[in-house]
Amino acid sequence: MKNKKIALYNPYLNILGGGEKYSLSILKALEEEGYQPYIFWNDNLEKEFQNKFSLKLNHKITFLSDIFSKKTSLFEKLSVTKDFDIFLYVSDGSYFFSRAKKNFVYAMIPKKNLYQMSLINKLKTVNYRFITHSKFNQKQLKNWQIKTDLLYFYLDEEFMKINLDQIKKEKIILSVGRFFSHLHSKRQDLMIKTFKKLKQSNPLFKDFQLILAGGLSPEDKDYFNNLVRIVGNDNSIILKPNLSFKELFRLYQQSMFYWHFAGFGIDENKSPELVEHFGISPLEAMASGCLTFCYQAGGPKEVINHKKTGFLFKDEKTLSKDMTYCLKNQKKAEKIINSAKSFVKTTFNYKKFKKRVKKIFT
């Protein structure tokens, strides 16, 4: 019997953020169904996948020459893709004719110019289906006449297995997100300023630390250096770029609060690409027993039931008020923490993810 093959082309693979983990997770789920995994990328990144995401496939990934980011003939693209049963492409606005048996576009970013369906693009994508990871994205894409299948993220089993009774929380506010200033920036600059004000105005937080962790690419060094300048000599604010999965996992379990500021002050209807499209890190925080606070825009509104599984805030004042409430009402805070854990375990487990992958892709 001929082996089934799935190929991935993700032009953002060097970033290794949430969207990259999502597309690789689809490969993992299909590999478990008997598909051999291939990736169009010029370097072997398997060690990086393991270190950053704790993601390892059972079969060795075959890395193929990236024929999509350079000038390659239509004939070559058709000739190469015809060997695959499934071809998955993460859209950066370019589209390709493909002869794979089944073709999919992962609509990761709700940015209108990535989905301009000119006549030629309509022809190129006539045999593709579009998928996305949140109802927020799905709604935006529908406004642009793009029909999508919804496939939610899943959380790693390590997070699901955390026993909240066996971890000790410290006075830490954590935020996890890539250090960058464009598109849906995680707004670490604003978090630093907000934290400084919080410590000055509220004695309950005088002994807290703010830890900002996330990936850092060479092209974003200027943004990171600016954050260092904003921090100044405040030793209670710690920046941790490019941590391993293991180090992040430990931080989640130590932290009492979790902040997510992506989209702060943005009108999600006018600029959907500038708010959080979904937010996997808030889910990881909820699974780890953190009291999770997200700015009320975009994807986080799908996963946080305000004052039931976490908190949605509209400004610094409501953020401070609800955090203070948590510190003064421990029993209520514990109830929210346990509800969040239960919600995440039942909604974002790997079993549900894999079942949905099979339904969409096979």
Protein Blocks (a to p, Z undefined) as FASTA:
>chain_A
ZZdddddddfklmnopmklmmmmmmmmmmmmnopacddddfbdcklmmmmmnopacfbdc
dddddfklpccdfklmmmmmmmpfbdcdddehiacddfbfbdcdddfbacfklmcccfkl
mmmmmmcccddfbfklmmmmmmnopacddddddddfklmmpcfklcccdddddddddddf
ehjdehlmmmmmmmmmmmmmmmklmmpccdddddddfklmmmmmmmmmmnmmafkbccde
hiafklmmmmmmmpmbdcdfehihiafklmmmlpcfkopmlmmmmmnopacddddehjll
mmmcghklmccdfbfklmmmmmmmmmmmmmlmmmmmmmmmmmmmmmmcfklmmmmmmmmm
ZZ
